[in-house]
Amino acid sequence: MAFHEFLERISSPALRQVAEHWQLARGTRALPAWSDLRPSAMSAHLPIIWSWRYDPDADTFTGRLAGDAIEAVFGRTIRNAPMREVFPPDRYEAIFRRHKRVIMGPALFRGSGFVFRHLQQMGTGERIIMPLSDRRAGPDGLLGATAYTIVEPLPATRLMSALEHEEWFALD
């Protein structure tokens, strides 16, 4: 199963624990539902956790939640916010495609390196994204977590072209 390969590639202990909880919540089903997740099982990592709902009819993501460390990056809450309003226009399409690929696979994602640039900040670290499904019709949400350190000083713009190394894992 691809989950084991995914888990082996995660270097952050916090992200490994979030992924392990996702797998435990999944049980024997293809994907866990949002209601299967237990905040108490991930309480030490809630500041770096985030989630989006996906509406297949509108082909849009809406923020479900983000921990304090994630909201600090955005300078705002993402709760109930359309993804298009959260990310800068020059990054939105790439971020939307990545999230949709997790949904449509469904697939597991791991990124490392420069994991964000927003509000004149840049962070290095690691990110994971895993699909959720509250409906029988297929995936309709994402659970993600990003462990990062702010880069000081901000690198030159030309260095920002290779922001994040992406790894994808198909779910069986």
C-alpha positions, -999 to 999 in steps of 0.1 A, spaced: 0 0 0 12 35 -8 4 48 27 35 30 41 57 45 14 42 79 21 48 75 59 84 64 54 91 96 34 78 120 61 107 133 81 88 156 106 77 136 137 47 159 140 36 153 104 42 115 109 18 115 138 -9 134 119 -5 110 90 -7 80 113 -39 94 129 -54 98 94 -46 62 86 -61 50 120 -92 70 113 -94 55 78 -96 20 92 -107 -4 64 -124 24 43 -109 40 13 -108 74 31 -116 87 65 -144 112 70 -139 145 88 -160 131 116 -136 101 120 -107 124 130 -101 130 167 -86 164 176 -75 150 209 -53 125 191 -36 153 172 -38 180 199 0 186 201 -1 194 163 -33 214 159 -13 246 153 1 232 121 -30 215 108 -53 228 81 -83 216 61 -104 225 31 -139 213 20 -143 206 -17 -175 213 -36 -175 192 -68 -205 210 -83 -188 244 -81 -152 230 -84 -141 251 -54 -124 247 -21 -136 265 11 -115 267 43 -126 244 71 -100 252 97 -64 262 102 -43 261 133 -26 292 148 8 286 131 -10 283 97 -32 314 103 -1 333 112 12 327 77 -19 340 61 -25 368 85 -62 358 87 -85 329 93 -93 306 63 -125 293 80 -154 295 55 -131 315 31 -130 306 -6 -95 293 -15 -93 320 -43 -95 347 -16 -69 332 6 -40 327 -18 -24 354 -40 -35 353 -76 0 344 -89 0 312 -67 -37 303 -66 -39 281 -98 -9 260 -88 -22 255 -53 -57 247 -65 -44 221 -90 -23 204 -62 -52 202 -39 -76 190 -66 -51 163 -76 -52 150 -40 -90 149 -42 -93 134 -77 -66 107 -72 -74 103 -45 -37 106 -37 -14 115 -8 10 144 -11 43 152 6 62 184 -2 95 196 12 118 226 8 103 261 5 67 252 16 52 287 15 57 323 5 30 347 17 28 382 31 65 389 25 74 357 44 89 325 33 91 292 52 110 260 47 99 227 60 76 199 50 39 196 41 15 167 38 -20 166 23 -45 137 26 -80 133 12 -112 130 33 -146 118 23 -178 125 42 -199 113 13 -203 81 -6 -198 101 -38 -161 103 -33 -135 127 -17 -148 160 -6 -122 174 17 -85 176 26 -65 173 58 -31 189 56 -3 199 80 27 221 74 58 221 97 79 251 88 105 276 99 105 312 87 134 320 64 153 351 73 163 371 53 139 365 25 157 349 -5 160 367 -38 129 364 -61 148 344 -87 155 317 -61 118 312 -54 111 293 -87 118 259 -71 97 264 -40 88 229 -31 98 194 -40 66 174 -46 61 137 -40 28 119 -49 15 86 -36 -15 68 -51 -40 52 -28 -49 16 -35 
